[in-house]
Amino acid sequence: MARNALLLVSRLLFAVLFVPSGWQALGNIAATTGYFAGLGLPLPALAAWGTGLFEMIAGLLILVGLQTRIAALLLAAFCIAAGFIGHYGQGGGDAMLAFLHQQMLMKDIAIAGGFLALSMAGAGSWSADGRGSA
């Protein structure tokens, strides 16, 4: 029971990060597109829509525990990619901003580690994946 409770809490905490982020990205697609354009990404509007939809859908899958192992692996890869694209080497000559981006990169890497652990553990029995199991 404690294992299932902790897996549920883990899924809820991940969802609290990704579902609102996807919602916000889609809710202000112009700003999201501008952010991706500022990073120099090709097709920033497509990247904005794709990122927002991915964060929302994958976050919801994690929340309800549906296809959790796959969603967690995809989100782990997403976190690594997003961390390096959005934070590696950012900050320019501003030491405080460079430090902030370095910390954000480390946070993204740590979240990826959590998703890898969730992928190995699975969603637990208190999930759509675990329905019918004890």
Backbone torsions as a table, in degrees:
resi	resn	phi	psi	omega
1	MET	NA	-43.3	179.0
2	ALA	-62.0	-38.6	178.7
3	ARG	-60.6	-47.6	-179.1
4	ASN	-65.6	-37.2	177.9
5	ALA	-64.7	-44.2	179.7
6	LEU	-67.3	-37.1	176.4
7	LEU	-65.7	-38.1	176.2
8	LEU	-64.1	-46.1	178.0
9	VAL	-60.4	-42.0	178.1
10	SER	-58.8	-46.5	180.0
11	ARG	-64.5	-39.9	178.1
12	LEU	-63.1	-43.4	-179.8
13	LEU	-65.1	-40.2	175.6
14	PHE	-64.2	-42.5	-178.5
15	ALA	-64.2	-36.5	179.4
16	VAL	-62.6	-25.9	177.6
17	LEU	-82.6	-45.4	-169.4
18	PHE	-90.7	-37.4	-179.0
19	VAL	-64.0	-51.0	178.1
20	PRO	-63.9	-33.8	178.2
21	SER	-63.5	-44.4	176.7
22	GLY	-63.9	-42.5	179.1
23	TRP	-60.3	-45.1	180.0
24	GLN	-65.2	-42.3	179.2
25	ALA	-61.2	-43.6	-179.7
26	LEU	-74.7	-31.3	-179.4
27	GLY	-71.5	-23.5	176.3
28	ASN	-133.3	65.7	-173.6
29	ILE	-62.4	-30.4	178.9
30	ALA	-64.2	-43.9	178.8
31	ALA	-67.3	-40.4	179.1
32	THR	-63.4	-43.6	177.4
33	THR	-61.4	-42.5	178.2
34	GLY	-62.1	-39.0	178.1
35	TYR	-62.1	-47.4	-179.7
36	PHE	-66.8	-35.5	176.0
37	ALA	-63.7	-40.1	178.6
38	GLY	-64.4	-26.1	175.9
39	LEU	-80.6	-8.4	-180.0
40	GLY	84.0	16.8	179.6
41	LEU	-72.3	140.5	174.0
42	PRO	-71.7	149.6	179.3
43	LEU	50.7	59.0	-175.1
44	PRO	-62.3	-30.7	178.2
45	ALA	-66.8	-42.4	177.5
46	LEU	-64.3	-41.5	177.6
47	ALA	-62.7	-39.3	-179.8
48	ALA	-65.1	-49.2	179.1
49	TRP	-63.2	-45.5	-179.4
50	GLY	-62.3	-43.0	-179.9
51	THR	-66.1	-46.9	179.9
52	GLY	-60.4	-45.8	179.2
53	LEU	-65.6	-42.7	180.0
54	PHE	-61.9	-48.6	-178.7
55	GLU	-60.0	-43.0	-178.3
56	MET	-68.3	-49.5	-177.0
57	ILE	-66.8	-47.4	179.9
58	ALA	-64.3	-39.0	177.4
59	GLY	-62.4	-40.4	177.4
60	LEU	-67.7	-37.8	176.5
61	LEU	-61.5	-42.4	177.8
62	ILE	-65.2	-42.4	-178.6
63	LEU	-57.4	-49.7	-177.5
64	VAL	-86.4	-10.0	178.7
65	GLY	74.9	42.8	179.7
66	LEU	-111.4	124.5	-176.0
67	GLN	53.0	42.0	-172.1
68	THR	-61.2	-43.6	-176.8
69	ARG	-62.3	-42.2	179.7
70	ILE	-69.7	-47.5	-180.0
71	ALA	-59.7	-41.1	-179.9
72	ALA	-65.3	-40.7	176.4
73	LEU	-63.5	-43.4	178.5
74	LEU	-64.1	-40.8	178.5
75	LEU	-68.6	-33.7	175.5
76	ALA	-61.6	-47.1	178.3
77	ALA	-63.7	-40.5	178.2
78	PHE	-59.8	-45.1	-179.1
79	CYS	-61.6	-42.6	178.4
80	ILE	-63.6	-48.4	-179.8
81	ALA	-62.3	-47.7	-178.3
82	ALA	-62.8	-39.4	179.0
83	GLY	-61.7	-46.1	-178.7
84	PHE	-73.5	-38.0	178.6
85	ILE	-68.5	-43.2	-173.3
86	GLY	-90.1	-18.9	-171.6
87	HIS	-129.9	-27.6	-175.5
88	TYR	-64.4	123.8	177.1
89	GLY	74.0	7.8	179.9
90	GLN	-84.1	157.5	176.9
91	GLY	116.7	-17.2	177.5
92	GLY	56.2	-135.5	-178.2
93	GLY	-85.5	-1.4	-179.8
94	ASP	-86.3	107.1	-174.9
95	ALA	-60.5	-38.8	-179.1
96	MET	-68.4	-40.9	178.4
97	LEU	-68.0	-39.4	177.0
98	ALA	-62.6	-41.3	177.0
99	PHE	-61.8	-44.6	179.4
100	LEU	-58.9	-46.2	179.8
101	HIS	-65.2	-36.6	177.4
102	GLN	-62.8	-42.3	177.8
103	GLN	-65.1	-39.7	178.9
104	MET	-65.6	-38.0	176.3
105	LEU	-62.6	-45.2	179.3
106	MET	-63.4	-37.8	177.4
107	LYS	-62.2	-44.4	179.5
108	ASP	-62.8	-39.2	178.2
109	ILE	-66.1	-41.2	178.8
110	ALA	-64.6	-41.1	178.3
111	ILE	-63.0	-39.6	176.6
112	ALA	-59.1	-40.6	177.0
113	GLY	-61.4	-40.8	176.2
114	GLY	-62.9	-40.1	177.8
115	PHE	-66.5	-36.1	176.8
116	LEU	-63.9	-40.9	177.4
117	ALA	-64.4	-41.7	177.8
118	LEU	-64.0	-36.7	178.1
119	SER	-62.7	-39.8	178.9
120	MET	-72.4	-40.3	-176.0
121	ALA	-77.5	-30.4	-173.5
122	GLY	81.8	178.4	-173.3
123	ALA	-81.6	-16.3	-175.1
124	GLY	87.2	174.0	-174.7
125	SER	-78.0	-15.4	177.3
126	TRP	-90.6	59.4	-175.3
127	SER	-157.2	168.9	174.6
128	ALA	-64.6	-38.0	178.0
129	ASP	-64.8	-34.7	-173.9
130	GLY	-96.5	4.7	-178.4
131	ARG	-58.9	135.2	-179.8
132	GLY	89.4	-8.8	177.2
133	SER	-106.5	160.4	-176.7
134	ALA	-94.4	NA	NA
